[in-house]
Amino acid sequence: MRHRLLAAELRRLRAEARLTGPVVAKALSMSPAKFSRLESANVKPSPDDTRAILTYYGVPEDRQAGYLALVRQAHELNWWDDHVKALPPGYVEFVGLEHEARTMISWESSVMPGLLQTRAHMDAINSTGRDYFAMPPSWVRVRNQVRLTRQGLLTGPDPLEFVAVIDEVVIHRAISLLRTIGSADLVREQLNHLVVMAQSPNVTLRVFKLWDPYPVLAASALVQLKFAAIGDVPGLTHPDVTYIEAVTGGSVTDDEETNYNTERILQFFLQKSLDAHQSIRLIQRIADQNGD
């Protein structure tokens, strides 16, 4: 997140200075291609490059300190960096942004949100997915571990605020998957886990009733991340981010139009779904019906 935020700030400061990229690159003896990659967050800037750019834009030294702190933080390794080979690029980017988010709002139409899956549910997804998506067993283990580590965001000292809307079919599909690898005990474990997590103060779970109509979406899941102010630069906040997941993979964007449309869609699902108490009662009723 800090890398993306820094790139956006460098673009903003250049625009404020009414300068073009090629002009700045030439003045700093930097290739236009390198400067473009810095501004588009394709490469991480060094402290020296950042200091030179900020000085050229006339940013006072006392304000430069906050930006330079972002540079140092952007170069720090994170826990997910050890797993990038086993994860799709869009998902890696999402995990890094999710780690920094204050609030996450999601809609799932086919699969239980990863933050709410039991380990058995993860195993069931992977066992059925072997027929469609070939990947080494070690990658499967990595993806499970990443998902389990992500779940710590809901239970840590400063937990993520998570609002999840799921199609009721997600629950029934989870039951079907779990029955393929085990007994009713696994089903009860997953549904009880949903109820327990839904009662956490930072988690809101809403169920969209089966057969209730909703707009046809190209994505199987929509997620919007919202952020708090960060760093020592006054007023510096990362814009909202939308993560769109489809069968072919996921993509991250902070495009204003996409975020606006995503927020409208998510609000529709929130308004039309069961409220939190009704959702919990529905899950409990389904659990009772599938207890044997």
C-alpha positions in Angstrom: 0.0 0.0 0.0 2.8 2.4 0.9 4.4 1.8 -2.5 1.2 2.6 -4.4 0.5 5.6 -2.1 4.0 7.0 -2.7 3.6 6.7 -6.5 0.3 8.5 -6.4 1.8 11.3 -4.3 4.7 11.7 -6.7 2.2 12.1 -9.6 0.2 14.6 -7.6 3.2 16.7 -6.6 4.4 16.8 -10.2 0.9 17.9 -11.4 0.8 20.6 -8.7 4.2 21.8 -10.0 2.8 21.9 -13.5 5.6 19.7 -14.9 5.6 16.9 -17.3 7.3 13.5 -16.7 9.9 13.9 -19.5 10.9 17.4 -18.2 11.5 16.1 -14.7 13.3 13.0 -15.9 15.7 15.1 -18.0 16.3 17.6 -15.2 17.2 14.7 -12.9 19.3 12.8 -15.4 16.9 10.0 -15.3 15.5 8.0 -18.3 11.8 8.8 -19.1 11.1 5.1 -18.9 12.4 4.8 -15.3 10.6 7.9 -14.2 7.4 6.6 -15.7 7.8 3.3 -13.8 8.4 5.1 -10.6 5.1 7.1 -11.0 3.1 4.0 -12.0 4.4 2.0 -9.0 6.0 -0.6 -11.3 9.4 -0.1 -9.4 10.1 1.1 -5.9 12.0 4.3 -5.7 15.2 4.6 -3.8 15.6 7.2 -1.0 18.0 9.2 -3.2 15.7 9.2 -6.2 12.7 10.3 -4.0 14.7 13.0 -2.3 15.9 14.4 -5.6 12.3 14.4 -7.0 10.9 16.0 -4.0 13.6 18.7 -3.9 13.0 19.5 -7.6 9.3 19.9 -6.8 10.2 22.4 -4.0 8.9 20.2 -1.2 10.5 21.5 2.1 12.9 19.1 4.0 10.6 18.8 7.0 7.8 17.5 4.7 10.2 15.2 2.8 10.8 13.2 6.0 7.3 11.7 5.8 7.7 10.6 2.2 11.1 9.2 2.8 9.6 7.1 5.7 7.1 5.7 3.2 10.1 4.7 0.9 11.8 2.8 3.7 8.5 1.1 4.6 7.8 0.2 1.0 11.1 -1.7 0.8 10.5 -3.8 3.9 9.6 -7.4 3.4 6.2 -8.7 4.5 5.1 -12.2 5.5 3.4 -12.7 2.1 6.6 -12.0 0.1 7.8 -15.5 0.9 4.8 -17.0 -1.0 4.6 -14.9 -4.2 5.6 -17.8 -6.4 2.5 -19.8 -5.4 0.0 -17.0 -5.6 -1.5 -15.1 -8.6 -0.1 -11.5 -8.9 -3.5 -9.9 -8.4 -4.1 -11.9 -5.2 -0.7 -10.9 -3.8 -1.5 -7.3 -4.4 -4.9 -7.7 -2.7 -3.3 -9.5 0.3 -0.9 -6.6 0.8 -3.7 -4.0 0.6 -6.0 -6.0 2.8 -3.3 -6.1 5.5 -3.4 -2.3 5.7 -7.2 -1.8 5.3 -9.4 -0.4 8.0 -12.7 -1.8 6.5 -13.5 -4.5 4.0 -16.9 -5.0 2.4 -17.5 -8.0 0.2 -20.0 -9.9 -1.9 -19.6 -13.6 -2.6 -21.9 -15.4 -5.0 -20.3 -18.9 -5.0 -17.5 -19.5 -2.4 -17.4 -18.8 1.3 -15.2 -15.7 2.1 -11.7 -16.9 2.8 -11.6 -15.1 6.1 -14.5 -17.2 7.3 -13.5 -20.6 6.0 -12.5 -23.5 8.3 -9.4 -25.5 7.5 -11.6 -28.4 6.4 -13.4 -26.1 4.0 -10.1 -25.0 2.4 -9.2 -28.7 2.0 -12.5 -29.4 0.4 -12.1 -26.5 -2.1 -8.6 -27.7 -3.0 -9.6 -31.4 -3.4 -12.4 -30.6 -5.8 -10.4 -28.0 -7.6 -7.7 -30.5 -8.6 -9.8 -31.6 -11.5 -9.9 -28.1 -13.0 -6.8 -26.2 -11.9 -3.5 -28.1 -11.8 -1.0 -26.8 -9.2 1.8 -28.5 -7.2 0.8 -29.8 -3.8 3.2 -27.4 -2.2 1.3 -24.4 -3.7 -1.9 -25.8 -2.2 -0.3 -25.8 1.2 1.0 -22.3 0.7 -2.4 -21.0 -0.3 -4.0 -22.6 2.7 -1.4 -21.1 5.0 -1.9 -17.6 3.5 -5.6 -17.9 4.0 -5.1 -18.9 7.6 -2.7 -16.1 8.3 -5.1 -13.6 6.7 -7.8 -14.7 9.1 -5.7 -13.2 11.9 -6.8 -9.8 10.7 -10.2 -10.5 12.3 -8.9 -11.4 15.7 -5.8 -9.3 16.3 -5.5 -6.3 18.7 -6.7 -3.8 16.0 -9.0 -6.0 14.0 -10.2 -5.4 10.5 -13.9 -4.3 10.2 -15.4 -6.9 7.9 -18.8 -6.7 6.3 -19.6 -9.8 4.3 -22.7 -10.4 2.2 -23.0 -13.9 0.8 -25.5 -15.5 -1.5 -27.4 -18.3 0.4 -26.2 -20.7 -2.3 -22.7 -20.2 -0.8 -23.8 -21.9 2.4 -25.4 -24.9 0.5 -22.3 -25.2 -1.8 -20.1 -25.3 1.3 -22.2 -28.1 2.8 -22.0 -30.1 -0.5 -18.2 -29.6 -0.6 -17.6 -30.6 3.0 -19.7 -33.7 2.6 -17.5 -34.9 -0.3 -14.5 -35.1 2.1 -16.0 -36.0 5.4 -19.0 -36.3 7.7 -21.7 -34.0 9.0 -19.3 -32.9 11.7 -17.3 -30.9 9.2 -20.5 -29.2 8.1 -21.5 -28.3 11.7 -18.0 -27.0 12.3 -18.1 -24.6 9.3 -21.6 -23.3 10.0 -21.0 -23.0 13.8 -17.8 -21.1 12.9 -19.8 -18.7 10.7 -22.2 -18.0 13.6 -19.4 -17.4 16.1 -17.5 -15.1 13.7 -20.8 -13.2 12.9 -21.2 -12.4 16.6 -17.7 -10.7 16.7 -18.0 -7.0 17.2 -15.9 -6.3 14.1 -17.7 -8.8 11.8 -21.1 -8.3 10.1 -22.4 -11.3 8.1 -25.5 -10.9 5.9 -27.1 -13.5 3.8 -28.9 -12.8 0.5 -31.9 -15.2 0.3 -31.9 -17.9 -2.2 -34.1 -17.1 -5.2 -34.2 -13.3 -4.5 -33.2 -11.6 -7.8 -30.1 -9.5 -8.1 -28.1 -8.0 -11.0 -26.1 -10.3 -13.2 -22.4 -9.6 -12.5 -19.4 -10.7 -14.5 -17.5 -11.2 -11.2 -18.0 -14.1 -8.8 -16.8 -11.8 -5.9 -16.5 -8.1 -5.3 -14.5 -6.6 -2.5 -13.9 -3.0 -1.5 -11.2 -2.0 0.9 -11.2 1.3 2.8 -8.2 2.8 4.6 -7.3 5.1 7.5 -4.8 7.9 7.3 -1.2 6.6 7.3 2.3 7.8 7.7 3.7 11.2 8.7 2.4 13.1 5.7 -0.7 15.1 6.8 -4.0 14.0 5.1 -2.3 11.1 3.3 -4.9 8.3 2.8 -5.0 5.6 0.2 -8.1 5.8 -2.0 -10.6 3.0 -1.8 -9.6 -0.2 -3.6 -11.8 -2.6 -5.5 -10.8 -6.3 -5.9 -12.7 -8.1 -8.6 -12.5 -11.9 -8.7 -13.5 -14.1 -11.6 -12.7 -17.7 -12.7 -9.6 -16.5 -14.5 -8.2 -14.7 -11.5 -8.5 -11.4 -9.6 -7.6 -7.8 -10.3 -7.1 -4.7 -8.1 -8.0 -1.2 -9.0 -8.4 2.2 -7.3 -10.1 3.7 -10.4 -12.6 6.2 -9.1 -15.4 5.1 -11.5 -15.0 1.4 -10.6 -15.0 2.2 -6.9 -18.1 4.3 -7.2 -20.0 1.5 -9.1 -18.7 -1.2 -6.7 -19.9 0.8 -3.8 -23.4 1.1 -5.3 -23.5 -2.6 -6.0 -22.4 -3.5 -2.5 -24.9 -1.2 -1.0 -27.7 -2.8 -3.0 -26.7 -6.3 -1.7 -26.6 -4.9 1.9 -30.0 -3.3 1.6 -31.7 -6.3 0.0 -30.1 -9.0 2.2 -31.3 -10.3 5.5 -30.2 -8.3 8.5 -27.4 -9.7 10.8 -29.8 -11.4 13.3 -31.9 -12.9 10.5 -28.8 -14.1 8.8 -27.5 -15.9 11.9 -30.9 -17.5 12.5 -31.0 -18.8 8.9 -27.5 -20.3 9.2 -28.5 -22.0 12.4 -31.6 -23.4 10.8 -29.6 -24.7 7.9 -27.1 -26.2 10.4 -30.0 -28.0 12.2 -31.3 -29.4 8.9 -27.9 -30.7 8.0 -26.8 -32.1 11.4 -27.0 -35.8 10.4 
